Amino acid sequence: MGEKKLKTAVLGLKGRGELLLEAISGFDYFQLEAVADKDGGLAGKTSQRYNCAWYDDYRQLIIQNQFDCLLVAAGMHSCDEHIRAAMKKKCNVLKLAPAARNFEEAAEFVRLAEEEKVRFAVANTKRFARSFLALRQFLQEGEIEGIFLVTATCAVGDRPHPAWQTDPKLAGGGVLLHNCYEIIDQIVWNFGVPAQVYSLNSNAAGDRQQRLYLTEDTALVAMKFSDVLIGNVLASRRTGIGPEQESVKVYGRDKIVTISDRRFAVSDHLGQAMDELEYDDDELFCMKKLLENFALSILLPDKNKLCSGGRENLRDMAVIESTYLSARTGMPEEPGRILDMASRQGDEVINV
Protein backbone atom coordinates (compact mmCIF):
# COMPACT_ATOMS: atom_id res chain seq x y z
CA MET A 1 0.00 0.00 0.00
CA GLY A 2 2.96 2.30 0.58
CA GLU A 3 2.21 5.89 1.55
CA LYS A 4 -0.85 6.30 -0.67
CA LYS A 5 -3.79 8.10 0.85
CA LEU A 6 -7.24 8.44 -0.64
CA LYS A 7 -8.08 11.98 -1.71
CA THR A 8 -11.40 12.52 0.01
CA ALA A 9 -14.27 15.01 0.19
CA VAL A 10 -17.19 15.15 2.61
CA LEU A 11 -20.51 16.27 1.17
CA GLY A 12 -23.00 17.54 3.76
CA LEU A 13 -21.78 18.77 7.15
CA LYS A 14 -24.87 18.99 9.32
CA GLY A 15 -25.96 16.09 11.51
CA ARG A 16 -23.69 13.08 11.08
CA GLY A 17 -21.44 14.86 8.59
CA GLU A 18 -19.38 16.04 11.54
CA LEU A 19 -19.04 12.40 12.61
CA LEU A 20 -17.47 11.54 9.24
CA LEU A 21 -15.01 14.40 9.58
CA GLU A 22 -14.04 13.38 13.09
CA ALA A 23 -13.64 9.75 12.01
CA ILE A 24 -11.25 10.44 9.12
CA SER A 25 -9.31 13.16 10.93
CA GLY A 26 -5.78 11.86 11.37
CA PHE A 27 -6.68 8.56 9.67
CA ASP A 28 -3.73 7.16 7.68
CA TYR A 29 -5.96 6.07 4.82
CA PHE A 30 -7.64 9.40 4.00
CA GLN A 31 -6.45 12.82 2.90
CA LEU A 32 -9.27 15.35 3.36
CA GLU A 33 -9.20 17.65 0.34
CA ALA A 34 -12.54 19.48 0.55
CA VAL A 35 -15.86 19.82 2.33
CA ALA A 36 -19.19 21.04 0.97
CA ASP A 37 -22.47 22.21 2.46
CA LYS A 38 -25.32 24.40 1.26
CA ASP A 39 -24.56 26.56 4.30
CA GLY A 40 -21.47 28.41 3.08
CA GLY A 41 -20.73 29.80 6.53
CA LEU A 42 -20.62 26.32 8.02
CA ALA A 43 -18.50 25.02 5.13
CA GLY A 44 -16.03 27.88 5.51
CA LYS A 45 -15.62 27.40 9.26
CA THR A 46 -15.20 23.66 8.80
CA SER A 47 -12.53 24.13 6.12
CA GLN A 48 -10.52 26.32 8.49
CA ARG A 49 -10.69 23.69 11.21
CA TYR A 50 -9.57 20.87 8.90
CA ASN A 51 -7.31 22.91 6.59
CA CYS A 52 -9.05 22.02 3.33
CA ALA A 53 -11.01 23.66 0.51
CA TRP A 54 -14.73 24.38 0.89
CA TYR A 55 -17.75 24.70 -1.39
CA ASP A 56 -21.38 25.72 -1.01
CA ASP A 57 -22.16 24.31 -4.46
CA TYR A 58 -22.12 20.51 -4.68
CA ARG A 59 -21.78 20.56 -8.45
CA GLN A 60 -18.64 22.66 -8.33
CA LEU A 61 -17.15 20.37 -5.70
CA ILE A 62 -17.38 17.47 -8.14
CA ILE A 63 -16.50 19.10 -11.47
CA GLN A 64 -13.50 21.06 -10.15
CA ASN A 65 -11.81 18.12 -8.42
CA GLN A 66 -10.71 14.54 -8.88
CA PHE A 67 -11.30 12.63 -5.66
CA ASP A 68 -10.72 8.99 -4.78
CA CYS A 69 -13.61 9.01 -2.27
CA LEU A 70 -16.76 10.99 -1.65
CA LEU A 71 -18.31 10.57 1.81
CA VAL A 72 -21.96 11.64 1.67
CA ALA A 73 -23.94 12.86 4.68
CA ALA A 74 -26.31 15.17 2.77
CA GLY A 75 -29.89 14.19 2.04
CA MET A 76 -30.23 12.35 -1.25
CA HIS A 77 -32.73 14.89 -2.61
CA SER A 78 -29.97 17.51 -2.62
CA CYS A 79 -27.14 15.49 -4.14
CA ASP A 80 -28.33 12.50 -6.20
CA GLU A 81 -27.09 13.93 -9.52
CA HIS A 82 -23.75 14.89 -7.95
CA ILE A 83 -23.21 11.36 -6.63
CA ARG A 84 -23.77 10.04 -10.15
CA ALA A 85 -21.35 12.65 -11.54
CA ALA A 86 -18.71 11.62 -8.99
CA MET A 87 -19.04 7.96 -9.94
CA LYS A 88 -18.61 8.86 -13.61
CA LYS A 89 -15.32 10.50 -12.63
CA LYS A 90 -14.20 7.19 -11.08
CA CYS A 91 -14.83 8.32 -7.51
CA ASN A 92 -15.76 5.77 -4.84
CA VAL A 93 -18.81 6.72 -2.76
CA LEU A 94 -19.76 5.97 0.84
CA LYS A 95 -23.31 7.07 1.70
CA LEU A 96 -24.62 7.38 5.24
CA ALA A 97 -27.73 5.22 5.65
CA PRO A 98 -30.16 4.99 3.98
CA ALA A 99 -28.75 3.93 0.63
CA ALA A 100 -31.30 5.99 -1.31
CA ARG A 101 -34.88 7.27 -1.24
CA ASN A 102 -36.29 4.13 -2.83
CA PHE A 103 -35.26 0.81 -4.31
CA GLU A 104 -35.14 2.07 -7.91
CA GLU A 105 -32.75 4.89 -7.02
CA ALA A 106 -30.51 2.54 -5.02
CA ALA A 107 -30.41 0.06 -7.92
CA GLU A 108 -29.43 2.87 -10.28
CA PHE A 109 -26.45 3.77 -8.07
CA VAL A 110 -25.41 0.13 -7.87
CA ARG A 111 -25.56 -0.30 -11.66
CA LEU A 112 -23.58 2.87 -12.28
CA ALA A 113 -20.92 2.00 -9.71
CA GLU A 114 -20.43 -1.41 -11.29
CA GLU A 115 -20.26 0.08 -14.79
CA GLU A 116 -17.62 2.58 -13.66
CA LYS A 117 -15.81 -0.04 -11.52
CA VAL A 118 -15.95 2.01 -8.33
CA ARG A 119 -17.18 1.25 -4.82
CA PHE A 120 -20.64 2.27 -3.66
CA ALA A 121 -21.13 1.45 0.01
CA VAL A 122 -23.62 2.25 2.77
CA ALA A 123 -22.49 3.16 6.28
CA ASN A 124 -24.19 0.46 8.35
CA THR A 125 -22.11 1.15 11.46
CA LYS A 126 -23.90 -1.50 13.53
CA ARG A 127 -22.06 -4.13 11.51
CA PHE A 128 -18.92 -3.03 13.34
CA ALA A 129 -20.41 -2.74 16.84
CA ARG A 130 -18.99 -5.56 18.95
CA SER A 131 -22.39 -6.36 20.47
CA PHE A 132 -23.91 -7.03 17.05
CA LEU A 133 -20.78 -8.87 15.93
CA ALA A 134 -21.24 -11.07 18.99
CA LEU A 135 -24.77 -11.86 17.81
CA ARG A 136 -23.52 -12.81 14.35
CA GLN A 137 -20.87 -15.11 15.79
CA PHE A 138 -23.42 -16.61 18.21
CA LEU A 139 -25.71 -17.44 15.29
CA GLN A 140 -22.96 -18.76 13.03
CA GLU A 141 -21.67 -21.05 15.75
CA GLY A 142 -25.16 -22.45 16.35
CA GLU A 143 -25.25 -21.36 20.00
CA ILE A 144 -29.00 -20.81 19.81
CA GLU A 145 -31.30 -23.44 18.31
CA GLY A 146 -34.90 -23.46 17.18
CA ILE A 147 -35.16 -19.72 16.49
CA PHE A 148 -38.81 -18.85 15.99
CA LEU A 149 -39.09 -15.09 16.64
CA VAL A 150 -37.02 -11.97 16.02
CA THR A 151 -38.21 -8.62 17.37
CA ALA A 152 -36.67 -5.16 17.00
CA THR A 153 -37.45 -1.83 18.61
CA CYS A 154 -36.36 1.51 17.21
CA ALA A 155 -37.66 4.32 19.42
CA VAL A 156 -36.03 7.65 18.62
CA GLY A 157 -38.51 9.85 20.48
CA ASP A 158 -38.50 13.50 19.58
CA ARG A 159 -34.88 13.59 18.39
CA PRO A 160 -34.60 16.56 15.98
CA HIS A 161 -34.75 15.73 12.29
CA PRO A 162 -34.61 18.03 9.25
CA ALA A 163 -37.90 19.40 7.92
CA TRP A 164 -37.39 17.80 4.51
CA GLN A 165 -37.77 14.34 6.10
CA THR A 166 -41.52 15.00 6.45
CA ASP A 167 -41.90 15.35 2.67
CA PRO A 168 -42.27 11.96 0.92
CA LYS A 169 -40.91 13.30 -2.39
CA LEU A 170 -37.75 14.64 -0.77
CA ALA A 171 -37.24 11.96 1.87
CA GLY A 172 -38.68 8.82 0.29
CA GLY A 173 -39.96 7.69 3.69
CA GLY A 174 -39.98 8.45 7.39
CA VAL A 175 -38.93 6.61 10.51
CA LEU A 176 -38.51 3.21 8.81
CA LEU A 177 -36.16 4.49 6.12
CA HIS A 178 -34.26 7.17 8.01
CA ASN A 179 -34.17 5.86 11.58
CA CYS A 180 -34.53 2.07 11.30
CA TYR A 181 -32.36 1.34 8.28
CA GLU A 182 -29.47 -0.13 10.28
CA ILE A 183 -31.75 -2.23 12.48
CA ILE A 184 -33.47 -3.63 9.38
CA ASP A 185 -30.02 -4.26 7.90
CA GLN A 186 -29.11 -6.33 10.97
CA ILE A 187 -32.23 -8.45 10.57
CA VAL A 188 -31.65 -9.02 6.85
CA TRP A 189 -27.90 -9.59 7.31
CA ASN A 190 -28.43 -12.27 9.93
CA PHE A 191 -31.73 -13.89 8.93
CA GLY A 192 -32.14 -13.16 5.22
CA VAL A 193 -34.85 -11.38 3.27
CA PRO A 194 -38.32 -12.13 4.68
CA ALA A 195 -40.69 -13.90 2.32
CA GLN A 196 -43.50 -11.48 3.26
CA VAL A 197 -43.89 -8.21 5.12
CA TYR A 198 -47.01 -6.47 6.38
CA SER A 199 -46.84 -2.89 7.61
CA LEU A 200 -49.06 -0.38 9.41
CA ASN A 201 -47.85 3.23 9.33
CA SER A 202 -49.14 6.43 10.95
CA ASN A 203 -48.07 9.96 11.78
CA ALA A 204 -48.91 12.61 14.35
CA ALA A 205 -50.51 15.22 12.08
CA GLY A 206 -53.89 16.34 13.40
CA ASP A 207 -55.42 17.08 10.03
CA ARG A 208 -56.42 14.07 7.90
CA GLN A 209 -55.63 15.80 4.60
CA GLN A 210 -52.22 16.89 5.89
CA ARG A 211 -51.38 13.31 6.88
CA LEU A 212 -51.55 12.30 3.24
CA TYR A 213 -48.45 14.37 2.56
CA LEU A 214 -46.31 13.45 5.56
CA THR A 215 -43.93 10.58 6.06
CA GLU A 216 -44.66 8.06 8.80
CA ASP A 217 -43.44 8.73 12.33
CA THR A 218 -44.70 5.41 13.74
CA ALA A 219 -44.75 1.98 12.14
CA LEU A 220 -45.32 -1.66 12.97
CA VAL A 221 -43.87 -4.20 10.54
CA ALA A 222 -44.58 -7.93 10.67
CA MET A 223 -42.22 -10.28 8.81
CA LYS A 224 -42.55 -13.90 7.78
CA PHE A 225 -39.27 -15.63 6.97
CA SER A 226 -40.57 -19.19 6.89
CA ASP A 227 -43.26 -21.39 8.38
CA VAL A 228 -41.28 -21.51 11.63
CA LEU A 229 -39.65 -18.06 11.83
CA ILE A 230 -41.44 -14.72 12.08
CA GLY A 231 -40.39 -11.25 13.23
CA ASN A 232 -41.49 -7.69 13.79
CA VAL A 233 -40.13 -4.15 13.94
CA LEU A 234 -41.71 -1.47 16.13
CA ALA A 235 -40.54 2.02 15.19
CA SER A 236 -41.44 5.52 16.31
CA ARG A 237 -39.98 9.00 16.40
CA ARG A 238 -42.87 10.49 18.39
CA THR A 239 -42.75 11.77 21.95
CA GLY A 240 -44.44 9.78 24.71
CA ILE A 241 -42.96 6.40 23.74
CA GLY A 242 -40.47 6.14 26.57
CA PRO A 243 -36.67 6.38 26.48
CA GLU A 244 -34.71 6.30 23.26
CA GLN A 245 -33.68 2.75 22.42
CA GLU A 246 -32.61 0.48 19.58
CA SER A 247 -32.51 -3.22 20.29
CA VAL A 248 -33.02 -6.66 18.78
CA LYS A 249 -34.29 -9.80 20.54
CA VAL A 250 -33.87 -13.32 19.19
CA TYR A 251 -36.03 -16.08 20.69
CA GLY A 252 -34.85 -19.68 20.43
CA ARG A 253 -35.98 -23.00 21.83
CA ASP A 254 -34.26 -22.49 25.18
CA LYS A 255 -32.54 -19.10 24.96
CA ILE A 256 -33.34 -15.44 24.41
CA VAL A 257 -30.64 -13.12 23.10
CA THR A 258 -30.96 -9.34 23.59
CA ILE A 259 -28.67 -6.97 21.68
CA SER A 260 -28.25 -3.21 21.78
CA ASP A 261 -25.36 -1.01 20.64
CA ARG A 262 -23.34 -1.73 23.78
CA ARG A 263 -24.85 -4.88 25.28
CA PHE A 264 -25.13 -8.55 24.36
CA ALA A 265 -27.12 -10.68 26.81
CA VAL A 266 -28.35 -14.27 26.87
CA SER A 267 -31.11 -15.48 29.20
CA ASP A 268 -33.40 -18.43 29.53
CA HIS A 269 -37.17 -18.24 29.02
CA LEU A 270 -37.68 -17.42 32.68
CA GLY A 271 -35.50 -14.35 32.33
CA GLN A 272 -32.57 -15.83 34.26
CA ALA A 273 -29.26 -14.43 32.98
CA MET A 274 -26.96 -16.95 31.31
CA ASP A 275 -24.35 -14.59 29.86
CA GLU A 276 -23.91 -10.85 29.47
CA LEU A 277 -21.27 -8.71 27.78
CA GLU A 278 -20.97 -4.92 27.97
CA TYR A 279 -19.00 -2.86 25.46
CA ASP A 280 -17.89 0.77 25.43
CA ASP A 281 -18.29 1.19 21.67
CA ASP A 282 -19.66 4.53 20.54
CA GLU A 283 -20.71 5.65 17.08
CA LEU A 284 -17.28 7.15 16.38
CA PHE A 285 -15.56 3.83 17.14
CA CYS A 286 -17.89 1.97 14.77
CA MET A 287 -17.58 4.61 12.03
CA LYS A 288 -13.78 4.40 12.15
CA LYS A 289 -13.93 0.62 11.77
CA LEU A 290 -16.32 0.97 8.84
CA LEU A 291 -14.18 3.60 7.12
CA GLU A 292 -11.09 1.43 7.55
CA ASN A 293 -12.90 -1.42 5.78
CA PHE A 294 -14.05 0.93 3.02
CA ALA A 295 -10.53 2.31 2.47
CA LEU A 296 -8.82 -1.08 2.46
CA SER A 297 -11.38 -2.48 0.00
CA ILE A 298 -10.15 0.23 -2.40
CA LEU A 299 -6.43 0.19 -1.60
CA LEU A 300 -6.02 -3.59 -1.20
CA PRO A 301 -9.12 -5.11 -2.82
CA ASP A 302 -7.65 -8.60 -3.19
CA LYS A 303 -7.20 -8.91 0.57
CA ASN A 304 -10.12 -6.88 1.88
CA LYS A 305 -13.77 -7.53 1.03
CA LEU A 306 -16.08 -4.54 1.15
CA CYS A 307 -18.61 -4.86 3.96
CA SER A 308 -22.06 -3.37 3.30
CA GLY A 309 -21.65 -2.76 -0.42
CA GLY A 310 -24.43 -1.21 -2.47
CA ARG A 311 -25.63 -4.42 -4.11
CA GLU A 312 -25.96 -6.11 -0.75
CA ASN A 313 -27.96 -3.13 0.51
CA LEU A 314 -30.52 -3.65 -2.25
CA ARG A 315 -31.88 -6.40 -0.01
CA ASP A 316 -32.52 -3.86 2.76
CA MET A 317 -34.08 -1.45 0.29
CA ALA A 318 -36.37 -4.17 -1.09
CA VAL A 319 -37.65 -4.92 2.42
CA ILE A 320 -38.27 -1.24 3.16
CA GLU A 321 -39.91 -0.68 -0.22
CA SER A 322 -42.22 -3.59 0.51
CA THR A 323 -43.22 -2.11 3.87
CA TYR A 324 -44.34 1.11 2.20
CA LEU A 325 -46.16 -0.81 -0.50
CA SER A 326 -47.92 -2.90 2.14
CA ALA A 327 -48.97 0.21 4.07
CA ARG A 328 -50.62 1.51 0.88
CA THR A 329 -52.28 -1.73 -0.24
CA GLY A 330 -53.23 -3.07 3.21
CA MET A 331 -51.86 -6.45 2.11
CA PRO A 332 -48.70 -8.49 2.76
CA GLU A 333 -46.01 -7.84 0.15
CA GLU A 334 -43.00 -9.84 -1.02
CA PRO A 335 -39.54 -8.20 -1.09
CA GLY A 336 -38.31 -11.03 -3.30
CA ARG A 337 -40.57 -9.84 -6.11
CA ILE A 338 -38.86 -6.45 -6.09
CA LEU A 339 -35.44 -8.10 -6.25
CA ASP A 340 -36.63 -10.38 -9.07
CA MET A 341 -37.88 -7.42 -11.08
CA ALA A 342 -34.51 -5.71 -10.68
CA SER A 343 -32.69 -8.81 -11.95
CA ARG A 344 -34.96 -9.00 -15.00
CA GLN A 345 -34.17 -5.37 -15.77
CA GLY A 346 -30.46 -6.06 -16.01
CA ASP A 347 -29.07 -6.51 -12.50
CA GLU A 348 -27.33 -9.77 -11.73
CA VAL A 349 -29.50 -12.13 -9.70
CA ILE A 350 -29.44 -11.55 -5.94
CA ASN A 351 -29.87 -14.69 -3.91
CA VAL A 352 -32.65 -14.18 -1.38
C-alpha positions in Angstrom: 0.0 0.0 0.0 3.0 2.3 0.6 2.2 5.9 1.5 -0.8 6.3 -0.7 -3.8 8.1 0.9 -7.2 8.4 -0.6 -8.1 12.0 -1.7 -11.4 12.5 0.0 -14.3 15.0 0.2 -17.2 15.2 2.6 -20.5 16.3 1.2 -23.0 17.5 3.8 -21.8 18.8 7.2 -24.9 19.0 9.3 -26.0 16.1 11.5 -23.7 13.1 11.1 -21.4 14.9 8.6 -19.4 16.0 11.5 -19.0 12.4 12.6 -17.5 11.5 9.2 -15.0 14.4 9.6 -14.0 13.4 13.1 -13.6 9.8 12.0 -11.3 10.4 9.1 -9.3 13.2 10.9 -5.8 11.9 11.4 -6.7 8.6 9.7 -3.7 7.2 7.7 -6.0 6.1 4.8 -7.6 9.4 4.0 -6.4 12.8 2.9 -9.3 15.3 3.4 -9.2 17.7 0.3 -12.5 19.5 0.5 -15.9 19.8 2.3 -19.2 21.0 1.0 -22.5 22.2 2.5 -25.3 24.4 1.3 -24.6 26.6 4.3 -21.5 28.4 3.1 -20.7 29.8 6.5 -20.6 26.3 8.0 -18.5 25.0 5.1 -16.0 27.9 5.5 -15.6 27.4 9.3 -15.2 23.7 8.8 -12.5 24.1 6.1 -10.5 26.3 8.5 -10.7 23.7 11.2 -9.6 20.9 8.9 -7.3 22.9 6.6 -9.0 22.0 3.3 -11.0 23.7 0.5 -14.7 24.4 0.9 -17.7 24.7 -1.4 -21.4 25.7 -1.0 -22.2 24.3 -4.5 -22.1 20.5 -4.7 -21.8 20.6 -8.5 -18.6 22.7 -8.3 -17.1 20.4 -5.7 -17.4 17.5 -8.1 -16.5 19.1 -11.5 -13.5 21.1 -10.2 -11.8 18.1 -8.4 -10.7 14.5 -8.9 -11.3 12.6 -5.7 -10.7 9.0 -4.8 -13.6 9.0 -2.3 -16.8 11.0 -1.6 -18.3 10.6 1.8 -22.0 11.6 1.7 -23.9 12.9 4.7 -26.3 15.2 2.8 -29.9 14.2 2.0 -30.2 12.3 -1.2 -32.7 14.9 -2.6 -30.0 17.5 -2.6 -27.1 15.5 -4.1 -28.3 12.5 -6.2 -27.1 13.9 -9.5 -23.8 14.9 -7.9 -23.2 11.4 -6.6 -23.8 10.0 -10.1 -21.3 12.7 -11.5 -18.7 11.6 -9.0 -19.0 8.0 -9.9 -18.6 8.9 -13.6 -15.3 10.5 -12.6 -14.2 7.2 -11.1 -14.8 8.3 -7.5 -15.8 5.8 -4.8 -18.8 6.7 -2.8 -19.8 6.0 0.8 -23.3 7.1 1.7 -24.6 7.4 5.2 -27.7 5.2 5.7 -30.2 5.0 4.0 -28.8 3.9 0.6 -31.3 6.0 -1.3 -34.9 7.3 -1.2 -36.3 4.1 -2.8 -35.3 0.8 -4.3 -35.1 2.1 -7.9 -32.8 4.9 -7.0 -30.5 2.5 -5.0 -30.4 0.1 -7.9 -29.4 2.9 -10.3 -26.4 3.8 -8.1 -25.4 0.1 -7.9 -25.6 -0.3 -11.7 -23.6 2.9 -12.3 -20.9 2.0 -9.7 -20.4 -1.4 -11.3 -20.3 0.1 -14.8 -17.6 2.6 -13.7 -15.8 0.0 -11.5 -15.9 2.0 -8.3 -17.2 1.2 -4.8 -20.6 2.3 -3.7 -21.1 1.4 0.0 -23.6 2.3 2.8 -22.5 3.2 6.3 -24.2 0.5 8.4 -22.1 1.1 11.5 -23.9 -1.5 13.5 -22.1 -4.1 11.5 -18.9 -3.0 13.3 -20.4 -2.7 16.8 -19.0 -5.6 19.0 -22.4 -6.4 20.5 -23.9 -7.0 17.1 -20.8 -8.9 15.9 -21.2 -11.1 19.0 -24.8 -11.9 17.8 -23.5 -12.8 14.3 -20.9 -15.1 15.8 -23.4 -16.6 18.2 -25.7 -17.4 15.3 -23.0 -18.8 13.0 -21.7 -21.1 15.7 -25.2 -22.5 16.4 -25.3 -21.4 20.0 -29.0 -20.8 19.8 -31.3 -23.4 18.3 -34.9 -23.5 17.2 -35.2 -19.7 16.5 -38.8 -18.9 16.0 -39.1 -15.1 16.6 -37.0 -12.0 16.0 -38.2 -8.6 17.4 -36.7 -5.2 17.0 -37.5 -1.8 18.6 -36.4 1.5 17.2 -37.7 4.3 19.4 -36.0 7.7 18.6 -38.5 9.8 20.5 -38.5 13.5 19.6 -34.9 13.6 18.4 -34.6 16.6 16.0 -34.8 15.7 12.3 -34.6 18.0 9.2 -37.9 19.4 7.9 -37.4 17.8 4.5 -37.8 14.3 6.1 -41.5 15.0 6.5 -41.9 15.3 2.7 -42.3 12.0 0.9 -40.9 13.3 -2.4 -37.8 14.6 -0.8 -37.2 12.0 1.9 -38.7 8.8 0.3 -40.0 7.7 3.7 -40.0 8.4 7.4 -38.9 6.6 10.5 -38.5 3.2 8.8 -36.2 4.5 6.1 -34.3 7.2 8.0 -34.2 5.9 11.6 -34.5 2.1 11.3 -32.4 1.3 8.3 -29.5 -0.1 10.3 -31.7 -2.2 12.5 -33.5 -3.6 9.4 -30.0 -4.3 7.9 -29.1 -6.3 11.0 -32.2 -8.5 10.6 -31.7 -9.0 6.9 -27.9 -9.6 7.3 -28.4 -12.3 9.9 -31.7 -13.9 8.9 -32.1 -13.2 5.2 -34.9 -11.4 3.3 -38.3 -12.1 4.7 -40.7 -13.9 2.3 -43.5 -11.5 3.3 -43.9 -8.2 5.1 -47.0 -6.5 6.4 -46.8 -2.9 7.6 -49.1 -0.4 9.4 -47.8 3.2 9.3 -49.1 6.4 10.9 -48.1 10.0 11.8 -48.9 12.6 14.3 -50.5 15.2 12.1 -53.9 16.3 13.4 -55.4 17.1 10.0 -56.4 14.1 7.9 -55.6 15.8 4.6 -52.2 16.9 5.9 -51.4 13.3 6.9 -51.5 12.3 3.2 -48.5 14.4 2.6 -46.3 13.5 5.6 -43.9 10.6 6.1 -44.7 8.1 8.8 -43.4 8.7 12.3 -44.7 5.4 13.7 -44.7 2.0 12.1 -45.3 -1.7 13.0 -43.9 -4.2 10.5 -44.6 -7.9 10.7 -42.2 -10.3 8.8 -42.6 -13.9 7.8 -39.3 -15.6 7.0 -40.6 -19.2 6.9 -43.3 -21.4 8.4 -41.3 -21.5 11.6 -39.7 -18.1 11.8 -41.4 -14.7 12.1 -40.4 -11.3 13.2 -41.5 -7.7 13.8 -40.1 -4.2 13.9 -41.7 -1.5 16.1 -40.5 2.0 15.2 -41.4 5.5 16.3 -40.0 9.0 16.4 -42.9 10.5 18.4 -42.8 11.8 22.0 -44.4 9.8 24.7 -43.0 6.4 23.7 -40.5 6.1 26.6 -36.7 6.4 26.5 -34.7 6.3 23.3 -33.7 2.7 22.4 -32.6 0.5 19.6 -32.5 -3.2 20.3 -33.0 -6.7 18.8 -34.3 -9.8 20.5 -33.9 -13.3 19.2 -36.0 -16.1 20.7 -34.8 -19.7 20.4 -36.0 -23.0 21.8 -34.3 -22.5 25.2 -32.5 -19.1 25.0 -33.3 -15.4 24.4 -30.6 -13.1 23.1 -31.0 -9.3 23.6 -28.7 -7.0 21.7 -28.2 -3.2 21.8 -25.4 -1.0 20.6 -23.3 -1.7 23.8 -24.9 -4.9 25.3 -25.1 -8.6 24.4 -27.1 -10.7 26.8 -28.3 -14.3 26.9 -31.1 -15.5 29.2 -33.4 -18.4 29.5 -37.2 -18.2 29.0 -37.7 -17.4 32.7 -35.5 -14.3 32.3 -32.6 -15.8 34.3 -29.3 -14.4 33.0 -27.0 -17.0 31.3 -24.3 -14.6 29.9 -23.9 -10.9 29.5 -21.3 -8.7 27.8 -21.0 -4.9 28.0 -19.0 -2.9 25.5 -17.9 0.8 25.4 -18.3 1.2 21.7 -19.7 4.5 20.5 -20.7 5.6 17.1 -17.3 7.1 16.4 -15.6 3.8 17.1 -17.9 2.0 14.8 -17.6 4.6 12.0 -13.8 4.4 12.2 -13.9 0.6 11.8 -16.3 1.0 8.8 -14.2 3.6 7.1 -11.1 1.4 7.6 -12.9 -1.4 5.8 -14.1 0.9 3.0 -10.5 2.3 2.5 -8.8 -1.1 2.5 -11.4 -2.5 0.0 -10.1 0.2 -2.4 -6.4 0.2 -1.6 -6.0 -3.6 -1.2 -9.1 -5.1 -2.8 -7.7 -8.6 -3.2 -7.2 -8.9 0.6 -10.1 -6.9 1.9 -13.8 -7.5 1.0 -16.1 -4.5 1.1 -18.6 -4.9 4.0 -22.1 -3.4 3.3 -21.6 -2.8 -0.4 -24.4 -1.2 -2.5 -25.6 -4.4 -4.1 -26.0 -6.1 -0.7 -28.0 -3.1 0.5 -30.5 -3.7 -2.2 -31.9 -6.4 0.0 -32.5 -3.9 2.8 -34.1 -1.4 0.3 -36.4 -4.2 -1.1 -37.6 -4.9 2.4 -38.3 -1.2 3.2 -39.9 -0.7 -0.2 -42.2 -3.6 0.5 -43.2 -2.1 3.9 -44.3 1.1 2.2 -46.2 -0.8 -0.5 -47.9 -2.9 2.1 -49.0 0.2 4.1 -50.6 1.5 0.9 -52.3 -1.7 -0.2 -53.2 -3.1 3.2 -51.9 -6.5 2.1 -48.7 -8.5 2.8 -46.0 -7.8 0.2 -43.0 -9.8 -1.0 -39.5 -8.2 -1.1 -38.3 -11.0 -3.3 -40.6 -9.8 -6.1 -38.9 -6.5 -6.1 -35.4 -8.1 -6.2 -36.6 -10.4 -9.1 -37.9 -7.4 -11.1 -34.5 -5.7 -10.7 -32.7 -8.8 -11.9 -35.0 -9.0 -15.0 -34.2 -5.4 -15.8 -30.5 -6.1 -16.0 -29.1 -6.5 -12.5 -27.3 -9.8 -11.7 -29.5 -12.1 -9.7 -29.4 -11.5 -5.9 -29.9 -14.7 -3.9 -32.7 -14.2 -1.4 
